[in-house]
């Protein structure tokens, strides 16, 4: 069977492509940039997700589509969020419907929930995004409901923060750099809130299984899967585990939440920090999914714990940090190093 991965040169898209190839699928990648590490067996189509004719051509002969294209919070551009995360999604869904694709998996985000009061997050938790990225992604989800009603088999997978494996940079590059240099790692207040990540391999498995299940069902609404690790602890415990693993002398330090969040917000508005509203909203609150639906419907249990995935990504960073100045040029935000801005001064003072 043949698959199309939109955003196949991105951090998660590239992992998904390798998983699909391992499972024996033919794979086609669509992205505005090719990836240096794209497997030779994966076909590449250079195209913008907003170009309907190009996307329609990419859908030819395809059975399953995995839609991973997204402008992520680091882009910090509300117009681009709408253009790509909403407009690009509509382009993809329209092309998929016209091409009679057997199943579409739309990779969304936990940002559609903002920071709910009640945990864990379930299918009954209201969606209520509070910043431009989450709002655009929610509108993309609503399109999935419209196209499912038109007869397109769709799954919406909402991952917690994705990490693990190779090439995860973005804001994690900042964390890993600080830890490697033995700096103090800030956590809001006591950091005693439960926080969940998801490994890229676990997320890929959920996406593939949801696609394989879709053609066997007949419903007019998308299947929703909230995806995260089974084993996770508090933010402080996870960061301390990373510091202990690195053995560089880095330590976790508490900072008062409200002043820190206000400072982060002001710094971003002034263009002095890469951290956006979604980052400071998510970092300081408990955030974890109930994943029982995935176990029940897809027969899958996440293999990686928070501790395992963050230490694995840190080790990859250490092994490759000397190459990072030339790696990721033209790549997605999660595969590129981030300019720290005023955070460099904060690091120097820590």
C-alpha positions as CSV (number, residue, x, y, z in Angstrom):
1,X,0.0,0.0,0.0
2,X,1.1,3.5,-0.7
3,X,1.2,6.4,1.8
4,X,1.7,10.1,1.7
5,X,3.3,12.0,4.5
6,X,2.8,15.8,4.4
7,X,5.6,17.6,6.2
8,X,7.8,14.6,5.7
9,X,11.0,16.6,6.2
10,X,10.0,17.7,9.7
11,X,10.9,16.2,13.0
12,X,7.9,13.9,13.4
13,X,7.3,13.4,9.7
14,X,10.7,12.1,9.1
15,X,10.3,9.6,12.0
16,X,6.9,8.5,10.6
17,X,8.4,7.9,7.2
18,X,11.0,5.5,8.6
19,X,8.4,3.6,10.6
20,X,6.2,3.3,7.5
21,X,9.1,1.9,5.5
22,X,9.9,-0.6,8.2
23,X,6.3,-1.8,8.1
24,X,6.5,-2.4,4.3
25,X,4.6,0.6,3.1
26,X,5.5,2.6,0.0
27,X,6.1,6.2,1.1
28,X,5.8,9.6,-0.6
29,X,6.9,12.7,1.2
30,X,5.6,16.2,0.5
31,X,7.4,19.2,1.9
32,X,8.8,22.6,0.8
33,X,12.3,21.3,1.6
34,X,13.9,17.9,1.2
35,X,15.6,16.4,4.2
36,X,19.3,15.3,4.1
37,X,18.3,12.1,6.0
38,X,15.4,11.1,3.8
39,X,15.6,7.4,3.1
40,X,16.2,6.7,-0.6
41,X,13.2,4.5,-0.7
42,X,10.9,7.4,0.1
43,X,9.8,9.4,-2.9
44,X,10.0,13.2,-2.4
45,X,7.6,15.9,-3.9
46,X,8.6,19.5,-3.3
47,X,5.4,21.4,-2.9
48,X,3.6,23.8,-0.6
49,X,0.7,22.3,1.3
50,X,-1.5,25.3,0.2
51,X,-1.0,24.5,-3.5
52,X,-4.1,22.4,-4.3
53,X,-3.0,21.1,-7.7
54,X,0.4,20.0,-6.3
55,X,-1.3,18.3,-3.3
56,X,-3.8,16.6,-5.6
57,X,-1.0,15.2,-7.7
58,X,0.8,14.0,-4.6
59,X,-2.4,12.1,-3.6
60,X,-2.5,10.1,-6.8
61,X,-2.3,6.3,-6.2
62,X,-2.2,6.8,-2.4
63,X,-4.1,4.7,0.1
64,X,-3.3,6.5,3.4
65,X,-2.4,10.1,4.0
66,X,-0.6,11.3,7.2
67,X,-1.0,15.1,7.6
68,X,1.9,16.3,9.8
69,X,2.5,19.7,8.2
70,X,2.1,22.5,10.7
71,X,3.4,25.9,11.5
72,X,4.4,25.4,15.2
73,X,4.4,28.0,18.0
74,X,8.0,29.0,17.4
75,X,6.8,30.5,14.1
76,X,5.0,33.1,16.3
77,X,3.0,34.3,13.3
78,X,-0.8,34.2,13.6
79,X,-1.4,34.8,9.9
80,X,0.9,31.9,9.0
81,X,-0.9,29.7,11.6
82,X,-4.2,30.3,9.8
83,X,-2.7,30.0,6.3
84,X,-0.9,26.7,6.9
85,X,-2.6,25.0,9.8
86,X,-6.1,25.9,8.6
87,X,-5.8,26.7,4.9
88,X,-3.3,23.9,4.2
89,X,-5.4,21.4,6.1
90,X,-8.4,22.3,3.9
91,X,-6.3,21.9,0.8
92,X,-5.2,18.4,1.9
93,X,-8.7,17.3,2.9
94,X,-10.2,18.4,-0.3
95,X,-7.5,16.7,-2.4
96,X,-7.9,13.5,-0.3
97,X,-11.7,13.4,-0.8
98,X,-11.4,14.0,-4.5
99,X,-8.7,11.3,-4.7
100,X,-10.8,8.8,-2.8
101,X,-8.1,8.3,-0.1
102,X,-8.9,5.3,2.1
103,X,-7.8,7.0,5.4
104,X,-6.5,10.4,6.5
105,X,-4.7,10.8,9.8
106,X,-4.6,14.5,10.9
107,X,-1.9,15.2,13.5
108,X,-3.3,17.9,15.7
109,X,-2.0,19.2,19.1
110,X,-2.8,19.3,22.7
111,X,-2.8,23.1,22.4
112,X,-6.5,22.9,21.5
113,X,-7.2,22.3,25.2
114,X,-5.1,25.3,26.5
115,X,-4.6,24.4,30.2
116,X,-7.7,22.6,31.5
117,X,-8.4,22.6,35.2
118,X,-9.4,19.0,35.5
119,X,-6.9,16.2,34.7
120,X,-6.5,13.8,33.0
121,X,-7.7,15.1,29.7
122,X,-10.4,12.9,28.2
123,X,-12.7,13.0,25.2
124,X,-15.1,14.9,27.4
125,X,-12.7,17.7,28.2
126,X,-13.8,20.9,26.4
127,X,-11.4,22.3,23.8
128,X,-10.6,26.0,24.6
129,X,-7.4,27.3,23.0
130,X,-6.2,30.6,24.3
131,X,-3.5,31.5,21.8
132,X,-3.3,31.8,18.0
133,X,-1.5,28.5,17.4
134,X,-4.1,26.4,19.3
135,X,-7.0,28.3,17.8
136,X,-5.8,27.7,14.2
137,X,-5.2,24.0,14.9
138,X,-8.7,23.7,16.4
139,X,-10.2,25.2,13.2
140,X,-8.2,22.6,11.3
141,X,-9.9,19.9,13.5
142,X,-13.3,21.3,12.7
143,X,-12.6,20.9,9.0
144,X,-11.9,17.2,9.7
145,X,-15.4,16.9,11.1
146,X,-16.8,18.6,7.9
147,X,-15.0,16.3,5.6
148,X,-15.7,13.2,7.6
149,X,-19.4,14.1,7.2
150,X,-18.7,14.1,3.4
151,X,-17.5,10.6,3.6
152,X,-13.7,10.9,4.2
153,X,-12.3,8.4,6.7
154,X,-10.4,10.6,9.2
155,X,-8.6,10.1,12.5
156,X,-7.4,13.1,14.5
157,X,-4.4,12.3,16.7
158,X,-3.6,14.9,19.4
159,X,-0.1,14.3,20.8
160,X,1.4,15.7,23.9
161,X,4.8,17.4,23.4
162,X,6.7,15.1,21.0
163,X,10.3,14.2,21.9
164,X,12.6,11.2,21.6
165,X,14.9,9.8,18.9
166,X,17.0,12.0,16.6
167,X,16.9,15.6,15.5
168,X,14.6,17.1,18.2
169,X,15.8,20.6,18.6
170,X,13.6,23.7,18.8
171,X,13.1,24.8,22.4
172,X,14.6,21.5,23.6
173,X,18.0,22.6,22.2
174,X,17.9,25.5,24.7
175,X,17.2,23.1,27.6
176,X,19.9,20.6,26.5
177,X,22.5,23.4,26.1
178,X,21.8,24.7,29.6
179,X,22.0,21.2,31.1
180,X,25.2,20.4,29.2
181,X,26.9,23.5,30.6
182,X,25.9,22.7,34.1
183,X,23.4,25.7,34.5
184,X,20.5,26.0,36.8
185,X,17.3,24.9,35.1
186,X,14.2,26.9,36.1
187,X,10.9,25.3,37.0
188,X,7.8,27.3,38.0
189,X,7.1,27.3,41.8
190,X,7.8,23.8,43.2
191,X,7.4,22.1,39.8
192,X,5.2,19.5,41.5
193,X,2.7,19.2,38.7
194,X,2.4,16.0,36.5
195,X,3.6,16.6,33.0
196,X,3.4,14.1,30.0
197,X,5.3,13.9,26.8
198,X,5.1,11.4,23.9
199,X,7.9,9.6,22.1
200,X,8.0,10.0,18.3
201,X,8.0,6.2,17.9
202,X,4.9,5.8,20.1
203,X,3.1,8.6,18.2
204,X,4.0,7.0,14.9
205,X,2.6,3.7,15.9
206,X,-0.6,5.3,17.0
207,X,-0.9,7.1,13.7
208,X,-0.3,4.0,11.6
209,X,-2.7,1.9,13.6
210,X,-5.4,4.5,13.4
211,X,-5.0,4.6,9.6
212,X,-5.2,0.9,9.3
213,X,-8.3,0.8,11.4
214,X,-10.1,3.6,9.5
215,X,-11.2,1.9,6.3
216,X,-12.8,-0.9,8.4
217,X,-15.2,1.6,10.0
218,X,-18.1,3.6,8.7
219,X,-18.8,6.8,10.6
220,X,-19.5,10.4,9.9
221,X,-17.2,11.8,12.5
222,X,-13.4,11.6,13.0
223,X,-11.9,9.1,15.5
224,X,-10.1,11.2,18.1
225,X,-7.0,9.8,19.9
226,X,-5.3,11.7,22.6
227,X,-1.7,10.4,22.7
228,X,0.9,10.5,25.4
229,X,3.3,8.4,27.5
230,X,2.0,5.9,30.1
231,X,4.8,6.6,32.5
232,X,5.5,10.2,33.6
233,X,6.1,12.2,36.7
234,X,6.3,15.8,37.8
235,X,8.1,18.4,35.8
236,X,10.7,18.8,38.6
237,X,11.3,15.1,38.8
238,X,11.8,14.7,35.1
239,X,14.2,17.7,34.8
240,X,16.1,16.4,37.8
241,X,16.4,13.0,36.2
242,X,17.8,14.7,33.1
243,X,20.3,16.6,35.2
244,X,21.4,13.5,37.0
245,X,21.7,11.7,33.7
246,X,23.9,14.4,32.2
247,X,26.1,14.6,35.3
248,X,27.3,18.1,34.4
249,X,26.4,19.8,37.7
250,X,23.1,21.2,36.4
251,X,20.4,21.6,39.0
252,X,16.7,22.4,39.0
253,X,15.9,25.8,40.5
254,X,12.4,27.0,41.5
255,X,11.3,30.4,40.2
256,X,8.0,32.1,41.1
257,X,5.5,31.4,38.4
258,X,3.5,34.6,38.0
259,X,6.5,37.0,37.7
260,X,8.4,34.5,35.4
261,X,5.4,34.1,33.1
262,X,4.9,37.9,32.9
263,X,8.5,38.4,32.0
264,X,8.4,35.7,29.3
265,X,5.3,37.2,27.8
266,X,6.8,40.7,27.7
267,X,10.1,39.4,26.3
268,X,8.3,37.7,23.5
269,X,6.2,40.7,22.6
270,X,9.4,42.7,22.4
271,X,11.0,40.1,20.1
272,X,13.6,39.3,22.7
273,X,12.7,35.7,23.4
274,X,11.6,32.7,21.2
275,X,9.2,31.4,23.9
276,X,5.6,32.1,22.9
277,X,2.3,32.2,24.8
278,X,1.8,28.4,24.3
279,X,5.2,27.7,25.9
280,X,4.6,29.6,29.0
281,X,1.0,28.4,29.3
282,X,1.9,24.8,29.0
283,X,5.2,24.7,31.0
284,X,3.7,25.8,34.3
285,X,0.6,23.6,34.7
286,X,-0.3,19.9,35.0
287,X,-0.9,18.4,31.6
288,X,-1.6,14.8,30.8
289,X,-4.0,12.6,28.7
290,X,-6.1,9.6,29.6
291,X,-4.7,7.2,27.0
292,X,-7.1,4.3,27.7
293,X,-8.9,4.8,24.4
294,X,-5.7,4.0,22.5
295,X,-5.2,0.8,24.5
296,X,-8.8,-0.2,24.0
297,X,-9.4,0.7,20.3
298,X,-5.9,0.4,18.8
299,X,-4.5,-2.3,21.1
300,X,-1.4,-0.2,21.8
301,X,0.4,0.9,25.0
302,X,3.1,3.5,24.8
303,X,6.6,2.0,25.3
304,X,8.6,5.0,26.4
305,X,8.5,6.9,29.7
306,X,9.2,10.7,30.0
307,X,12.6,10.0,31.5
308,X,13.6,7.6,28.8
309,X,12.7,9.9,25.9
310,X,14.2,13.1,27.2
311,X,17.5,11.4,28.2
312,X,17.6,9.7,24.7
313,X,17.1,13.1,23.0
314,X,19.7,14.7,25.2
315,X,22.3,12.0,24.3
316,X,21.6,12.6,20.6
317,X,22.1,16.4,21.2
318,X,25.5,15.8,22.9
319,X,26.6,13.5,20.1
320,X,25.7,16.0,17.4
321,X,26.0,19.4,19.0
322,X,29.2,20.3,17.1
323,X,27.3,19.8,13.8
324,X,24.3,21.9,14.8
325,X,25.6,25.1,13.2
326,X,25.3,23.5,9.8
327,X,22.5,21.1,10.5
328,X,18.9,22.0,10.1
329,X,19.4,24.9,7.7
330,X,16.1,25.4,5.9
331,X,14.6,22.6,8.1
332,X,11.5,22.7,10.2
333,X,11.5,24.6,13.5
334,X,11.8,21.4,15.5
335,X,14.8,20.3,13.6
336,X,16.6,23.6,13.8
337,X,18.6,25.4,16.5
338,X,16.8,28.3,18.1
339,X,18.1,31.8,18.7
340,X,17.8,32.3,22.4
341,X,17.7,36.1,22.5
342,X,17.5,37.4,26.1
343,X,17.6,33.8,27.4
344,X,21.4,33.9,26.8
345,X,21.7,36.5,29.5
346,X,19.5,34.5,31.8
347,X,21.7,31.5,31.2
348,X,24.8,33.5,31.9
349,X,23.4,34.7,35.2
350,X,22.2,31.2,36.2
